[in-house]
Amino acid sequence: MRRSSRAVLVLGAVLGLLVVPRVSYGQGCMPLRFTSPNFGGQQSPYFQAREWQVGIAVRRVATNRFFVGTQENETKAPFGQPLHLRLNSADVSFTYATSARLSLTLVVPMSYSTGDNVYPDLQRHQVSSTGIGDINLIGNLWLGAPVSHLKGNVLVGFGIKAPTGRNDVLGKTYDAQGNVTQVPLVQTLQLGDGGWAVLLQSQAFRQVLPRGSVYFSGFYSVSLTQHTDVLFPAENRLWAAPDVYSLRTGFSYGIKAEPGISTSLGWRMDGTMVRDLVGGRTDYFRKPGYTMYLDPGVALQSGPNQFTLNVPVRVRHDYMNMLINNAQTARLGMGGVSDYVIYAGFSRRF
């Protein structure tokens, strides 16, 4: 293999496993809903001018664990019984390259999620939501010209997230006598967070071996909305629309060129901020904290098609305390936590 071709292979192996993120919020689970990896296999991440890419990224989260802070504590779950959450999402993306350095990506998320827990009637009941989430548009720019930066480059992105997904989906709740009322579902099961946000991201890679490279990606969603109009009945507070973030770093290796096969192993961290960049700390209800993962992945490229699979495995979780009532009261952070997440993706270039 020629040196330039090998560099392109490694480049595709690395950048194909970076994140083009969206963000999520959750009452019973940490941020995940809007985070969809943009995998690549051996295909070069650099586009040609006027080239298109269409993709779909699916995600599966299942949890029945309940954490308080950094420790699992099932006794703090409703009536001492675990939450059962099943979150399924599919992000359809459309990318158009105006040049080799600049591209635009539109992401349309869809989800179907269920949750069940024990209610005051001491029975377990299930609620669900399905529909389109918060659509986002982001522009990405390579700082270095692709033709002269095969061994390393930095990408920056700027975009906007619109509150197109419903954040007021209702579900049944049951009192001790078995009477049924309708209340808003927890944020984890809502289709959107109810607010506008500015999206900031950066990605970088550097070739360190003939077929191996290190990579980094970071994403931050700057919420422009302090709170929604949806009341969380348990605390009689409006839901916040908080800032969220995602970080990834690791090593990627190109195994084979034809068909293109690559693998990666890295570290990942997803979180919700206690304080927002716009608005700072508020008394609106949120679930601040973070989850760290060991992040293995594999990708396959055949012609213009790319197939990917990543399974981040949780290594640490922390639901952080939140100060409320004008910082006079500290509320313990608690909620559901998953052991791992499954991401799978397919994309095709035209």
VMD Tcl script that draws the C-alpha trace (Angstrom):
set ca {
  {0.00 0.00 0.00}
  {1.35 3.46 -0.88}
  {2.12 5.76 2.04}
  {-0.59 8.29 1.06}
  {-3.21 5.55 0.73}
  {-2.27 4.14 4.11}
  {-2.60 7.58 5.66}
  {-6.07 7.92 4.22}
  {-6.98 4.47 5.57}
  {-5.86 5.42 9.07}
  {-7.62 8.75 8.79}
  {-10.87 7.01 7.98}
  {-10.40 4.53 10.81}
  {-9.98 7.33 13.30}
  {-12.43 9.98 12.24}
  {-15.06 7.40 11.38}
  {-15.33 6.60 15.10}
  {-15.65 10.16 16.32}
  {-18.86 11.78 17.48}
  {-21.13 14.18 15.66}
  {-23.30 14.76 18.70}
  {-26.68 15.66 19.77}
  {-27.60 15.90 23.39}
  {-30.06 14.53 25.85}
  {-31.53 15.03 29.24}
  {-33.12 12.61 31.61}
  {-34.81 12.26 34.97}
  {-34.28 8.55 35.33}
  {-31.15 8.15 33.23}
  {-28.08 10.19 32.28}
  {-27.80 12.19 29.02}
  {-27.89 9.93 26.00}
  {-30.89 10.62 23.81}
  {-29.25 13.04 21.40}
  {-25.80 11.50 21.22}
  {-25.32 9.63 17.94}
  {-21.86 8.53 16.82}
  {-20.91 9.29 13.23}
  {-18.85 6.21 12.40}
  {-16.90 5.61 9.25}
  {-14.88 2.43 8.74}
  {-12.08 2.90 6.21}
  {-13.80 5.56 4.15}
  {-12.07 8.94 4.30}
  {-13.94 11.46 6.49}
  {-13.07 14.16 3.96}
  {-15.84 14.96 1.50}
  {-15.59 16.09 -2.07}
  {-17.34 19.33 -3.00}
  {-21.10 18.79 -3.61}
  {-20.99 15.28 -2.15}
  {-23.91 13.95 -0.09}
  {-24.08 11.44 2.75}
  {-27.25 9.91 4.19}
  {-27.10 7.93 7.41}
  {-29.03 6.38 10.25}
  {-27.69 5.84 13.77}
  {-29.67 3.73 16.25}
  {-29.22 3.54 20.00}
  {-30.47 1.14 22.63}
  {-30.38 1.72 26.40}
  {-31.85 -0.66 28.97}
  {-31.55 -0.23 32.72}
  {-33.03 -1.51 35.94}
  {-30.37 -0.12 38.30}
  {-30.94 2.82 40.66}
  {-28.08 5.03 41.87}
  {-27.74 7.67 44.58}
  {-24.63 9.69 43.85}
  {-21.94 7.18 42.86}
  {-23.46 4.14 44.59}
  {-26.22 1.77 43.59}
  {-29.02 1.98 46.15}
  {-32.23 0.22 45.17}
  {-33.92 1.14 48.48}
  {-34.16 4.76 47.28}
  {-36.09 3.78 44.15}
  {-39.91 4.14 44.23}
  {-41.15 1.70 46.89}
  {-37.72 0.04 46.89}
  {-38.23 -1.40 43.42}
  {-35.96 -0.59 40.44}
  {-36.92 1.53 37.46}
  {-37.18 -0.36 34.17}
  {-36.22 1.95 31.28}
  {-35.95 0.95 27.62}
  {-34.81 3.82 25.39}
  {-34.68 3.28 21.63}
  {-33.77 6.01 19.17}
  {-32.91 6.40 15.49}
  {-31.26 9.52 14.09}
  {-31.61 10.10 10.36}
  {-28.87 12.45 9.08}
  {-28.30 14.30 5.82}
  {-24.87 15.80 5.11}
  {-23.93 18.05 2.20}
  {-20.37 19.19 1.53}
  {-20.11 22.68 0.07}
  {-16.35 22.09 -0.26}
  {-13.67 19.67 0.93}
  {-13.41 21.64 4.18}
  {-16.98 22.72 4.93}
  {-20.09 20.55 5.35}
  {-23.61 20.92 6.77}
  {-25.50 18.17 8.61}
  {-29.20 18.02 9.40}
  {-30.26 15.42 12.01}
  {-33.86 14.28 12.48}
  {-34.22 12.12 15.62}
  {-36.98 9.62 16.27}
  {-37.53 7.54 19.38}
  {-39.68 4.92 21.06}
  {-39.15 4.54 24.80}
  {-40.85 2.76 27.67}
  {-40.53 2.96 31.43}
  {-42.19 1.21 34.32}
  {-41.96 1.39 38.08}
  {-44.04 0.64 41.16}
  {-46.79 3.18 41.99}
  {-48.64 3.91 45.28}
  {-51.10 1.12 44.44}
  {-48.04 -1.17 44.83}
  {-48.38 -2.40 41.26}
  {-45.90 -1.96 38.41}
  {-47.26 0.01 35.44}
  {-45.69 0.95 32.10}
  {-45.75 4.24 30.18}
  {-44.29 5.03 26.77}
  {-43.58 7.73 24.20}
  {-42.95 7.71 20.47}
  {-42.34 10.38 17.84}
  {-39.86 12.90 16.40}
  {-37.39 14.65 18.70}
  {-35.45 17.92 18.58}
  {-34.11 18.52 15.07}
  {-30.66 20.09 14.78}
  {-28.46 21.59 12.08}
  {-24.68 21.95 12.40}
  {-21.91 23.24 10.16}
  {-18.41 21.70 10.34}
  {-15.12 23.18 9.15}
  {-11.71 21.49 8.88}
  {-9.08 23.98 10.03}
  {-6.46 22.44 7.76}
  {-6.85 21.75 4.05}
  {-7.61 17.99 3.71}
  {-5.18 17.46 0.82}
  {-2.23 18.55 2.98}
  {-3.40 17.19 6.37}
  {-3.67 13.42 5.96}
  {-1.83 12.68 9.22}
  {-3.65 15.11 11.46}
  {-6.33 17.76 11.47}
  {-8.84 19.62 13.64}
  {-12.53 20.11 12.91}
  {-14.78 22.69 14.58}
  {-18.56 22.81 14.44}
  {-21.32 25.28 15.25}
  {-25.05 24.67 15.08}
  {-28.51 25.08 16.52}
  {-31.04 22.71 18.12}
  {-34.74 23.51 17.74}
  {-37.43 22.34 20.22}
  {-39.40 20.34 17.66}
  {-39.91 17.30 19.89}
  {-42.78 17.22 22.39}
  {-41.73 17.67 26.01}
  {-45.23 17.31 27.49}
  {-46.17 13.72 26.63}
  {-48.58 12.42 29.28}
  {-48.79 9.05 30.97}
  {-50.99 7.39 33.56}
  {-50.20 7.50 37.27}
  {-51.99 5.53 40.00}
  {-52.72 6.51 43.60}
  {-53.04 4.13 46.56}
  {-56.68 3.44 45.75}
  {-55.90 2.64 42.12}
  {-57.38 5.86 40.76}
  {-55.81 6.94 37.46}
  {-54.70 10.45 36.47}
  {-52.62 11.80 33.59}
  {-49.30 13.53 34.35}
  {-46.26 14.49 32.21}
  {-43.75 11.69 31.74}
  {-40.27 12.07 33.21}
  {-37.77 13.85 30.97}
  {-36.00 10.62 30.06}
  {-39.11 9.49 28.19}
  {-39.96 12.84 26.59}
  {-39.22 13.36 22.91}
  {-37.45 16.72 23.41}
  {-36.21 19.02 26.16}
  {-38.42 22.01 25.29}
  {-35.69 24.54 24.57}
  {-33.46 26.09 21.91}
  {-29.73 25.42 22.18}
  {-26.46 26.41 20.50}
  {-24.31 23.39 19.60}
  {-20.51 23.57 19.81}
  {-18.16 20.75 18.85}
  {-14.55 19.97 18.02}
  {-12.74 16.89 16.72}
  {-9.05 16.16 16.24}
  {-6.81 13.25 15.25}
  {-3.12 12.49 14.85}
  {-1.46 9.50 13.17}
  {1.07 7.91 15.55}
  {1.60 4.53 13.83}
  {1.43 3.42 10.17}
  {-2.16 2.26 10.75}
  {-2.92 3.72 14.16}
  {-4.01 7.16 15.34}
  {-5.19 8.89 18.47}
  {-8.42 10.89 18.43}
  {-10.40 13.36 20.51}
  {-13.86 14.84 20.20}
  {-15.81 17.21 22.40}
  {-19.36 18.51 22.30}
  {-21.27 21.06 24.37}
  {-24.90 22.13 24.09}
  {-25.47 25.68 25.34}
  {-29.13 25.87 26.37}
  {-30.84 29.17 25.58}
  {-33.90 28.20 27.64}
  {-33.77 28.08 31.44}
  {-36.88 25.98 31.92}
  {-39.84 24.39 30.21}
  {-43.50 24.96 31.06}
  {-43.87 21.37 32.24}
  {-44.25 20.81 35.98}
  {-42.56 17.87 37.69}
  {-45.31 16.82 40.15}
  {-43.02 15.03 42.61}
  {-41.26 18.30 43.55}
  {-43.75 20.85 42.22}
  {-41.02 22.40 40.06}
  {-40.72 23.18 36.39}
  {-38.24 21.07 34.42}
  {-34.98 22.80 33.54}
  {-33.50 22.71 30.03}
  {-29.85 22.23 31.11}
  {-26.52 22.34 29.32}
  {-25.15 18.91 28.43}
  {-21.82 17.68 27.06}
  {-19.96 14.67 25.67}
  {-16.22 13.90 25.46}
  {-14.38 11.06 23.70}
  {-10.73 10.15 23.29}
  {-8.87 6.98 22.37}
  {-6.89 4.99 19.82}
  {-8.09 3.69 16.44}
  {-6.44 1.07 14.23}
  {-7.04 0.14 10.58}
  {-7.03 -3.66 10.26}
  {-7.74 -4.11 6.57}
  {-8.11 -1.89 3.52}
  {-10.41 -3.91 1.20}
  {-13.05 -4.24 2.53}
  {-12.23 -1.55 5.06}
  {-12.18 -2.80 8.65}
  {-11.15 -0.69 11.64}
  {-11.41 -0.97 15.39}
  {-11.03 1.47 18.26}
  {-10.78 1.56 22.02}
  {-11.36 4.74 23.96}
  {-12.85 6.60 26.90}
  {-16.14 8.45 26.87}
  {-17.91 10.83 29.26}
  {-21.49 12.15 28.99}
  {-22.90 14.65 31.46}
  {-25.46 17.24 32.51}
  {-24.22 20.49 34.05}
  {-25.18 21.77 37.51}
  {-24.83 25.34 36.18}
  {-25.52 26.56 32.65}
  {-23.33 28.92 30.64}
  {-26.42 31.05 30.01}
  {-28.45 31.55 33.18}
  {-26.07 29.87 35.65}
  {-27.56 27.86 38.52}
  {-31.35 27.78 38.72}
  {-33.94 26.25 41.03}
  {-35.62 24.45 38.14}
  {-35.57 20.66 38.37}
  {-32.71 18.79 36.67}
  {-30.54 15.69 37.11}
  {-26.91 16.91 37.04}
  {-24.08 14.40 36.87}
  {-21.95 12.34 34.51}
  {-21.25 8.82 33.30}
  {-17.83 7.52 32.19}
  {-17.48 4.61 29.76}
  {-14.89 2.31 28.24}
  {-15.71 2.73 24.57}
  {-14.83 -0.13 22.14}
  {-15.93 0.01 18.52}
  {-15.64 -1.62 15.12}
  {-16.45 -0.33 11.63}
  {-16.77 -1.85 8.15}
  {-16.66 0.06 4.86}
  {-17.60 -1.39 1.49}
  {-17.60 1.05 -1.41}
  {-19.78 4.04 -0.47}
  {-21.43 2.15 2.41}
  {-20.38 2.22 6.05}
  {-21.53 -0.08 8.88}
  {-20.59 0.55 12.51}
  {-21.03 -0.79 16.04}
  {-19.97 0.68 19.38}
  {-20.83 -0.61 22.87}
  {-19.70 1.85 25.58}
  {-19.52 0.07 28.97}
  {-20.05 2.11 32.14}
  {-17.07 2.34 34.51}
  {-18.24 5.21 36.75}
  {-21.39 7.18 37.37}
  {-22.17 10.17 39.60}
  {-25.55 11.81 40.13}
  {-24.41 15.13 41.57}
  {-26.25 17.00 44.34}
  {-28.19 20.09 43.35}
  {-28.71 23.23 45.43}
  {-32.29 24.48 45.36}
  {-34.46 27.00 47.23}
  {-31.93 29.78 46.55}
  {-29.03 27.48 47.53}
  {-30.53 26.78 50.97}
  {-31.28 23.09 50.33}
  {-29.11 20.33 48.86}
  {-31.07 17.67 46.99}
  {-29.42 14.27 46.62}
  {-28.85 13.23 43.01}
  {-30.44 9.89 42.12}
  {-31.93 7.99 39.21}
  {-31.58 5.05 36.86}
  {-28.24 4.02 35.33}
  {-27.46 1.63 32.48}
  {-24.49 -0.75 32.43}
  {-23.83 -0.21 28.71}
  {-25.20 1.46 25.58}
  {-25.48 -0.04 22.09}
  {-24.86 2.18 19.05}
  {-25.15 0.91 15.48}
  {-24.99 2.93 12.30}
  {-25.19 2.85 8.53}
  {-24.37 5.59 6.03}
  {-23.96 5.92 2.27}
  {-22.28 8.58 0.17}
  {-23.51 9.90 -3.16}
}
mol new
graphics top color blue
foreach p $ca { graphics top sphere $p radius 0.5 }
foreach p [lrange $ca 0 end-1] q [lrange $ca 1 end] { graphics top cylinder $p $q radius 0.2 }
display resetview
